[in-house]
Amino acid sequence: MTPAEIFAFGQIGFGSLAIIPFLLQDWLNRRWISNFSFPDTPEVKLGSLPRMTVIICVRDEEMVIGGKLTDLATNNYPRDRLEVLVIDTGSSDRTMQVVEEWISGAPEFGPLVRLLSTTTVAGKSAAVNLGLAESHIDNEIILLTDADSRLSEGALERIGSWFINPEIGAVCGRQIPIGVDGKRQLESGVYREYYNRAREAESRLDSTPIFEGSLAAYRRSAINAGVVADSNADDSQLALEARKQGLRAIHDPDLHFFEAVPVTPVAIHSQRTRRAQGLVRHLWRNSNLMFSNKMGKPMSMTMRSLFYIHVIMPIFVLSSIVCGLCILSSLIWDPLVPIKSLPFFLVILNGIGIVLLLVGLLTPNNESKKWWFSTTPFSFIHAMSVLVWAHLRIVLGIKSHIWKPIQEIREAINRYDESKS
């Protein structure tokens, strides 16, 4: 067997190991959504909703924090059952002054807002722990939300209703993307479609261990231990803690929040790297749950699937790409290799088939007219590369718990706020 054939079989082998389980898991997700019902959201009057603490962790958010507080103030929730904690983690701009000015200019909602500080650049996890310690002890719901996200109408009320159900320990929302022009986008992207489908399927089957930190709520009694310091996966960490307490952690597809998405390569890479590193840490810290039935077989199966897709699959994808590059190199030296070798020619055809399967899976639903062939493979490969890079960063001791605001996201959210005013 020639070197070219070895690399060809390596490409198809690694590619199959990566993509076939991925396709199988998506098929299972669709089956679970069809076959399992979603938990009940009890109907409740406003006056009977649980008490809630909203925690907003900020660092250099002077551009968007005022709009965030205004957004919360316009959301309908009993004022006598709500408190808002804005926790600064070492801002060097006017974030704290903007919050103080907003409080003084809002006689009705302002008294519900408290401004706290970690006094140093400590990261979100430290801010979350401070918020848990400083929140009113009688507040049953702890809601984490980001300064650069906005809530759909009735979001707080829907969250409160979920916690009337004694089975629910945590609930997060679904992202509706905001474009650079500040307008809501009709489609959320191919990866996001897969992500939302997976989280909903896991929630119907049992619980999801991956949460949307831009809008995530928890039952206080299930998360009193707080989060691990230097972790940038506090949202998912708390969701899994709620599940360990015997409660369900769910992704509600009808609980929406609006968030700007980056579009420039640098911003996309920065956001993906931070989130990937938090996710990888989260999965490794809880890898023992993959083969433990303490939380039931559905959760152990979910943990195995997530570990494979986010830890193992990226290695197979990049290995397949390396083999492909080696094949291209061999073709440069001898362009007649495919003609000379029938097995090599068949393997190439199979490789093309796998790529088409992947693109078919990741193409948006029928409501979208956009063809993603030119962009999806590159986006997918970048996502896989970032997951491998996240592992390397962890090994090298490079931390990501201190976030840096992305300018283009803040500008897009400001345009969104202006369009609503």
C-alpha positions in Angstrom: 0.0 0.0 0.0 1.4 3.4 -1.0 1.7 6.3 1.4 -1.1 8.1 -0.4 -3.4 5.2 0.1 -2.5 5.0 3.8 -3.4 8.7 4.2 -6.6 8.2 2.2 -7.8 5.4 4.5 -6.7 7.5 7.5 -8.8 10.4 6.3 -11.9 8.3 5.8 -11.3 6.4 9.0 -10.9 9.5 11.2 -13.6 11.3 9.4 -16.1 8.4 9.9 -15.2 8.2 13.6 -15.9 11.9 13.9 -19.0 12.3 11.9 -21.0 9.1 12.1 -21.5 9.4 15.9 -22.3 13.1 15.4 -25.0 12.3 12.9 -26.3 9.4 15.1 -26.6 11.7 18.1 -28.5 14.3 16.1 -30.9 11.6 14.9 -31.4 10.5 18.5 -32.0 14.2 19.5 -34.8 14.5 16.9 -36.3 11.2 18.1 -36.3 12.3 21.8 -38.0 15.6 20.9 -40.7 13.7 19.1 -41.2 10.9 21.7 -40.8 12.7 25.1 -42.9 15.5 26.5 -41.6 18.7 28.0 -42.0 19.4 31.8 -45.1 21.3 32.8 -45.0 25.1 33.4 -47.7 25.7 36.0 -50.0 28.7 35.5 -49.6 31.2 38.3 -50.8 34.7 39.1 -48.2 37.5 39.4 -48.8 37.9 43.1 -47.9 34.2 43.7 -44.6 34.1 41.9 -41.5 33.2 43.9 -39.0 35.9 45.1 -36.2 36.4 42.7 -32.6 37.8 42.8 -31.2 38.9 39.4 -27.4 38.9 39.3 -25.5 40.9 36.6 -21.7 40.5 36.6 -20.0 43.4 34.8 -16.6 44.5 33.8 -16.1 47.6 31.6 -19.8 47.6 30.5 -20.5 51.3 30.6 -21.9 51.1 27.0 -24.6 48.6 27.7 -25.3 48.4 31.5 -27.8 51.3 31.4 -29.8 49.6 28.7 -29.7 46.3 30.6 -31.3 47.9 33.7 -33.9 49.6 31.6 -34.7 46.2 29.9 -35.2 44.6 33.3 -37.3 47.5 34.5 -39.7 47.0 31.6 -40.1 43.3 32.2 -43.2 42.5 34.2 -42.5 41.0 37.7 -43.8 41.9 41.1 -41.6 44.6 42.5 -41.9 43.4 46.0 -40.5 40.0 45.0 -37.5 41.2 43.0 -34.0 42.5 43.7 -31.2 43.2 41.3 -27.5 42.9 42.1 -25.0 44.5 39.7 -21.6 43.1 40.7 -18.5 44.9 39.3 -15.4 42.9 38.8 -12.7 45.5 38.4 -14.0 47.9 35.8 -11.6 50.6 34.5 -14.3 52.6 32.8 -17.5 54.4 34.0 -19.6 51.3 34.6 -20.1 51.9 38.3 -21.0 55.6 37.8 -23.5 54.7 35.0 -25.2 52.3 37.4 -25.3 54.8 40.2 -26.7 57.5 37.8 -29.3 55.0 36.5 -30.4 54.1 40.0 -30.9 57.8 41.0 -32.9 58.5 37.9 -35.3 55.6 38.3 -37.5 56.3 41.4 -39.6 53.1 41.0 -37.1 50.4 39.9 -33.9 52.1 41.2 -34.4 51.1 44.9 -34.4 47.4 43.8 -30.9 47.7 42.4 -27.7 47.3 44.5 -24.2 47.9 43.2 -21.5 45.6 44.6 -17.9 45.1 43.8 -15.2 42.4 44.1 -12.7 45.3 44.4 -10.3 43.4 42.0 -10.4 41.9 38.6 -11.6 38.5 39.9 -13.7 37.1 37.1 -17.3 36.1 36.8 -17.2 33.1 39.2 -16.0 35.2 42.1 -18.8 37.7 41.3 -21.4 34.9 41.2 -20.3 33.7 44.6 -20.5 37.3 46.0 -24.0 37.6 44.6 -25.1 34.4 46.2 -23.7 35.5 49.5 -25.3 39.0 49.3 -28.7 38.1 47.9 -31.8 38.1 50.1 -31.9 34.8 51.9 -35.7 34.4 51.3 -35.3 34.7 47.5 -36.0 31.3 46.0 -34.7 32.0 42.5 -31.2 33.1 41.5 -31.2 34.5 38.0 -27.9 35.1 36.1 -28.0 37.4 33.1 -25.4 39.3 31.1 -25.1 43.0 30.6 -25.1 42.6 26.9 -28.2 40.5 26.6 -31.9 41.6 26.5 -34.9 39.6 27.6 -38.1 38.8 25.7 -41.4 40.2 27.0 -42.6 38.1 30.0 -39.3 36.3 30.4 -39.1 36.9 34.2 -42.7 35.8 34.7 -42.0 32.6 32.7 -38.9 31.9 34.8 -40.9 32.4 38.0 -43.6 30.0 36.8 -41.1 27.3 36.1 -40.0 27.2 39.8 -43.6 26.5 41.0 -42.9 23.1 39.6 -41.0 21.3 42.4 -39.1 19.1 40.0 -37.3 22.0 38.4 -34.0 23.1 39.8 -32.6 25.2 36.9 -33.8 26.6 33.6 -32.1 28.6 30.9 -33.3 30.4 27.8 -32.8 30.2 24.0 -30.7 32.8 22.2 -32.2 35.0 19.5 -29.3 36.6 17.7 -28.9 40.3 17.0 -27.0 41.4 13.9 -24.5 44.1 13.6 -27.3 46.5 12.5 -29.1 45.9 15.8 -31.9 43.9 14.2 -33.1 40.5 15.2 -32.0 37.8 12.9 -34.5 35.3 11.5 -32.1 32.3 11.7 -29.6 31.5 14.4 -26.9 29.7 12.3 -26.3 26.1 11.6 -24.3 25.2 14.8 -26.9 27.1 16.9 -29.7 25.0 15.4 -27.9 21.8 16.3 -27.1 23.2 19.8 -30.7 24.2 20.5 -32.0 20.9 19.3 -29.6 19.0 21.5 -30.3 21.0 24.6 -34.1 20.6 24.1 -33.8 16.9 23.5 -31.7 16.4 26.7 -34.2 18.4 28.7 -37.1 16.3 27.5 -35.1 13.1 28.2 -34.0 14.2 31.7 -31.8 17.3 32.0 -29.1 19.2 30.1 -25.7 19.8 31.8 -24.9 22.7 29.4 -26.5 26.1 30.1 -26.9 29.5 28.4 -25.3 31.8 30.9 -26.9 34.9 29.3 -30.2 33.9 30.9 -30.0 31.1 33.5 -32.0 30.7 36.7 -31.6 28.3 39.6 -33.4 27.2 42.7 -31.4 28.6 45.6 -31.6 25.5 47.7 -29.8 23.5 45.0 -26.8 25.8 44.5 -25.8 27.0 48.0 -22.3 25.6 47.5 -21.6 28.3 44.8 -19.2 27.8 41.9 -15.5 26.8 41.6 -13.2 29.8 41.5 -11.5 30.6 38.2 -14.2 28.8 36.3 -15.8 30.4 33.3 -18.5 27.7 33.1 -20.4 28.8 36.2 -23.8 28.6 34.4 -23.3 24.9 33.4 -21.6 24.1 36.7 -24.7 25.3 38.7 -27.1 23.5 36.4 -25.3 20.2 37.0 -25.2 20.9 40.7 -29.0 21.3 40.6 -29.3 18.0 38.9 -27.0 16.3 41.5 -29.6 17.5 44.1 -32.2 15.4 42.4 -33.9 18.3 40.4 -34.1 18.8 36.7 -32.1 21.4 34.7 -33.8 22.3 31.5 -33.3 24.4 28.4 -36.7 26.1 27.6 -37.0 26.8 23.8 -39.8 29.3 24.5 -37.8 31.4 27.0 -36.0 33.9 24.7 -33.2 36.3 25.2 -31.6 38.6 22.6 -27.8 38.7 22.2 -25.5 40.2 19.5 -23.2 37.7 17.8 -19.7 38.6 16.6 -19.0 38.7 12.9 -15.3 39.5 12.6 -12.8 36.6 12.7 -10.9 38.0 15.8 -14.1 38.5 17.8 -15.6 35.1 16.8 -12.3 33.3 17.8 -12.1 35.2 21.1 -15.7 34.4 22.1 -15.4 30.7 21.0 -12.1 30.2 22.8 -13.4 31.5 26.1 -16.6 29.4 25.9 -14.9 26.3 24.7 -12.4 26.4 27.5 -15.1 26.7 30.1 -17.1 23.8 28.5 -14.0 21.6 28.3 -13.2 22.2 31.9 -16.8 21.5 32.9 -16.8 18.2 31.0 -13.5 17.0 32.4 -14.4 17.9 36.0 -17.5 15.8 35.7 -16.2 13.0 33.5 -16.9 10.5 36.3 -20.6 11.0 35.6 -20.2 9.3 32.2 -20.2 5.9 33.7 -22.2 6.6 36.9 -25.9 5.9 37.4 -26.2 8.1 40.4 -28.4 10.5 38.4 -29.9 7.8 36.2 -28.9 6.2 32.8 -30.2 9.1 30.7 -27.8 11.6 32.3 -24.8 9.3 32.0 -25.7 8.8 28.4 -25.9 12.5 27.8 -22.6 13.1 29.5 -20.9 10.4 27.3 -22.3 12.0 24.2 -21.2 15.5 25.2 -17.7 14.3 26.1 -17.3 12.5 22.8 -18.6 15.5 20.7 -16.6 18.2 22.5 -13.4 16.3 23.6 -12.8 13.3 21.3 -14.5 14.2 18.0 -12.3 17.4 17.5 -9.2 15.2 17.6 -10.6 12.9 14.9 -11.7 15.8 12.8 -8.2 17.4 12.9 -6.5 14.0 12.3 -8.7 13.6 9.2 -7.7 17.0 8.0 -4.0 16.3 8.5 -4.4 13.1 6.4 -6.2 15.1 3.7 -3.3 17.6 3.6 -0.8 14.8 3.2 -2.9 13.4 0.3 -2.8 16.8 -1.4 1.0 16.8 -0.9 1.2 13.4 -2.6 -0.9 14.6 -5.5 1.5 17.4 -6.1 4.4 14.9 -6.4 2.4 12.5 -8.5 -1.0 13.8 -10.0 -1.8 10.3 -11.4 -2.1 8.7 -8.0 -6.0 8.5 -8.1 -5.9 6.8 -11.6 -3.2 4.4 -10.6 -4.9 3.3 -7.4 -8.6 2.2 -7.4 -8.8 1.9 -3.5 -7.5 5.4 -3.3 -10.1 6.6 -5.8 -13.0 4.9 -3.9 -11.8 6.4 -0.5 -11.8 9.9 -2.0 -15.4 9.4 -3.2 -16.4 8.2 0.3 -14.7 11.2 1.8 -16.7 13.5 -0.4 -19.9 11.7 0.7 -19.1 12.3 4.4 -18.5 16.0 3.8 -21.9 16.2 2.0 -23.6 14.4 4.9 -22.1 16.9 7.3 -23.2 19.9 5.3 -26.7 18.4 4.9 -27.0 18.0 8.7 -25.8 21.5 9.4 -27.9 23.2 6.7 -30.6 25.3 8.4 -34.2 24.2 8.4 -36.6 24.6 5.4 -37.6 28.1 6.5 -34.1 29.3 5.5 -33.2 29.9 1.9 -29.5 30.4 2.5 -27.1 27.8 1.2 -24.3 27.2 3.6 -21.9 25.0 1.6 -19.3 27.8 1.2 -19.2 28.7 4.9 -20.3 25.7 7.1 -17.2 23.4 6.7 -14.8 26.3 7.6 -16.9 27.3 10.6 -17.2 23.7 11.7 -13.4 23.1 11.3 -12.7 26.3 13.3 -15.0 25.2 16.1 -13.2 21.8 16.3 -9.8 23.6 16.3 -10.9 25.9 19.1 -11.9 22.9 21.2 -8.5 21.3 20.8 -6.8 24.7 21.4 -8.9 25.0 24.6 -7.3 21.7 25.9 -3.9 23.0 25.1 -4.6 26.3 26.9 -5.6 24.3 30.0 -2.4 22.2 29.9 -0.4 25.4 29.5 -2.2 27.0 32.5 -3.7 29.8 30.4 -7.0 30.9 32.1 -10.1 32.4 30.5 -12.2 33.4 33.5 -11.4 37.1 33.0 -13.5 38.2 30.1 -12.9 41.2 27.8 -15.9 43.0 26.3 -16.1 42.7 22.5 -16.7 46.1 21.1 -18.8 45.1 18.0 -21.2 43.2 20.3 -21.7 46.3 22.5 -22.3 48.5 19.5 -24.9 46.1 18.1 -26.7 45.9 21.4 -26.8 49.7 21.6 -28.3 49.8 18.1 -30.9 47.3 19.3 -31.7 49.4 22.3 -32.1 52.5 20.2 -34.4 50.7 17.8 -36.7 49.9 20.7 -36.8 53.4 22.2 
